[in-house]
Amino acid sequence: MNTKTARKQIRKLYLIDSVGSLMIAGASWVALLSARGFSTATIGFAESIFHIASMVFEVPSGAVADVFGRKKTMVASRAMAVLSAIMMIFSDSFLSIAITMVVSALSYNLASGTREAMAYDSLKEAGIEKEYDKFASNDLIVYQITSSLATLLAGAAIALGYKRAYAVDVLVGLLSIVIAASLTEVKMEISSEKSVKKRFKEVVEESVSFIKDNPKVRHIIFVNAFIGAVSILVLFFLQAKLPKMGIKEALFGPALFVMGLGAALGAKATTIIKSSGYRKVCVMSFSCVTFALAMSFSGNTILVILGGFIGAFGDNFIQVKADVMLNGMIPSEQRATLMSVNSFAFSVVMIILSPIFGALFML
C-alpha cells in the first residue's frame, strides 16, 4: 500500500465514524427509552447488559478481525448496527430491548480495535506509521463532533417517535456499510498461517501476559476506564433528566450538542497541551467528571449543561493522552490486543457503575 492509498484509507475510516455517529436514535437512545416510560434504573440495567455482552465479545472480535480480515469485520460491524436499529423498532419489552443491546454491543466490538488496527496497519504498510497518533486524536474529534450533531437532533428524534427515528438510523447505517465495503484490505500473514482456534488462544495469552507484566499499563487503563465511565454515564442519564427538569424540546438537542462539544475540545486539547504530565492530566480529568456529577444534582439547567461540557472535556482529555502513552509503551504486534484489553476494562467498569448511576439518578 502506498502513501496516497493509506491516507485515503484513513479518510474513509473518518467517514465511517462520521456517518455511523449520525444515527440520531442511537445517539438519543436513553431519551427515547425514557420517553417510552422506562425508568432510569431499567435503562441502567440495559446499559449493563450492553457492556456485559461487550466484555464477552471484545477479545474474540479482535481475533475475528485478525483471522478473517479488517475490511470484512468493519462491514460486519456496520451490518450489526443496522440490524440493532431494525430490532429496536420492533422491541416492545425490556427482554427484546436487552437482546437488541447485545446485537448493538457486537456491532461496537467488531469495530473496536479493528478500526485502530486497520489504520495502524495501513500507515505502517505505507511506511508512515508515525501518523497514527494524529489519527487517534482526529478520529476521536470527528466522532465527538458528529455524535454531538446527532444529539443536536435529539428533540427531532423524540418528536419523530422511536420507530421513525430508528428507521432513519437504518438508512444511515446502510450508507456506512457501502463506505466500509470500499475499504482496501491490509495484508495480514496471521490470517493464512493460523487457525481461528489458535488465534483465539494467542490473543487471550497475549492479553493476560501483557497486563500481568505491566503494572503501569494496568493503572493507565483502569484510571482511563473509570473516568470515562463516570463521564459517559452522567451524559447518558442527563438525556433522561433534562426533559424532567423542564427544558424545552427545542433546546434539548442543542443542550446535548454543547455538552458533546466539550468532548471534542478535550480531544483537541491533548494535541495542544503536550507538556502536561500524566498525573496532572489524571487529577484535572477526575476533577472535571466529579464537577459534572455534582452539577447534575444542582437543579439548575445551566449548571447541569456546564457540568456535562466540562465532564466530557475531562474524559477525552485523558483518553487521548492515555492512548498515546499506551501506544508508545508496547510493540506494534500487540496493538490490537491492547485495544481489546482497554475496551474490556471499560466494559467491566461500566457494568458495575451503570445500575448504580441508574438508581442514583432516580433520586
ABEGO torsion letter per residue (X at the ends): XBAAAAAAAAAAAAAAAAAAAABAAAAAAAAAAAAAGBBAAAAAAAAAAAAAAAAAAAAAAAAAAAAAEAAAAAAAAAAAAAAAAAAAAABABAAAAAAAAAAAAAAAAAABGAAAAAAAAAAAAAGAAAAAAAAAAAAAAAAAAAAAAAAAAAAAAAAAEAAAAAAAAAAAAAAAAAAAAABBBBBBAAAAABBAAAAAAAAAAAAAAAAAABAAAAAAAAAAAAAAAAAAAAAAAAAAAAAAAGBBAAAAAAAAAAAAAAAAAAAAAAAABAABBAAAAAAAAAAAAAAAAAAAAAGBAAAAAAAAAAAAAAAAAAAAAAAAAAAAABBAAAAAAAAAAAAAAAAAAAAAAAAAAAAAAAX
